[in-house]
Amino acid sequence: QVKASTGQALPKTRVEIYNAKNVMTAHGETDRNGKYPKKTDAGSHTLKLSMSGFDPQLLPASVVPGETTDISVVMKSQAGSKIFTALEETGASWLKKKFDS
């Protein structure tokens, strides 16, 4: 699950999955609960997470055949993003959408 430092889920976070050869094998966005419930091949992967107003994250992930891999990530607000930080801290995600439009 992808969340802000406030614990609020971050929907529409961009997710890119790279295999051990650094080839992107899947991409998409998190759902309204901050989850990316998609299947991917077993093996070692790198996840790249990005969202406007947050620092991008690179994370290693190991997927075992037949098992669900749960990863929790807390995205950090970008330095200097005072408006977004205020929106995040107050939980005003509905207003943030207006800035993203």
N, C-alpha and C positions, 0 to 999 in steps of 0.2 A: 504494500500500500504506500502511496506517495502522499505525504502530508506537509503542511507548513509547520513552522516552529510552534505555532499555537495549538497544534494537534488537529487542525481542520484539514479534511481531505482536499486534495488538489485535482479536480477533474480537468481533463483536456491537457494534461502534461504529455509532452511528446516523448515517446519511448522508441528507441532504436536498439535492436539486438544484433550484436556482431559475433561471429563464430571465432574459433581459435586462429583462423587465418586472416582475421580482421575484415571479413566480408559481411556486409549487412544481410541478415537472413530474414528479418521481420521488422516492421515498424507500425506505429499507430499511436493512439492516445488513450490515456486512462479514462475510465468511466466516471460517473458522478460520485462514486465512492473512493476515487483515487486509485482504483485497481486496474490492472491490465491482465484480464483473464484469458490469455491466448495460449495455445499450445506451441511449443517450440521443440526442436530436436534435442536429444540428450547430448550432454557434453559440457565443455567449458565455454562460457560466453562472457561478453562484456556488455553491460547495459549502459546506454547513454540516455539520461533524462534531462529534458530542458523545458523551460516555461518562461515566458516573459516576466521580468521582474525578479527572477531567481537565478542564482549561480547554477550552471550546468553541473551534473553529477555523472561520474563514470564509476561503475561498480562491477566487480567480478561476480559471476553467478555460475553455479554448477548444477546442471539438471540431470537427475537420475531417471532412467526409464521407468515409467509406471508410477512415479511419485509426483506430488505437487510441491513446487518450490515457492515458499513464501518469503518475500523480501520486504522489509519496511524501510522507507527512506524519508528523512526529514530534509526538505529543501530549504536552503538558506536564502534570505532576501539579498538581492544585490546591493552592495554598498552604494550609497547615494540615491537609492530609490525611496525617498522619503514618503512620497504619496502612497506607493504600494505597501511600504512597511506599515503605515498608519491604517490602511485598509485591511491588511492581514491581521494586525493586532486587535482591531475592533470587530473582526469577523464580517466585514461588509463586502463579502464576495460579490453580491449582486451589483454593487457600485463599481467594482473592479472591471466587470464586464463592459461597462460603458467606456472605460479607458482603453480597453483592448479592441474595441470596435473601430 
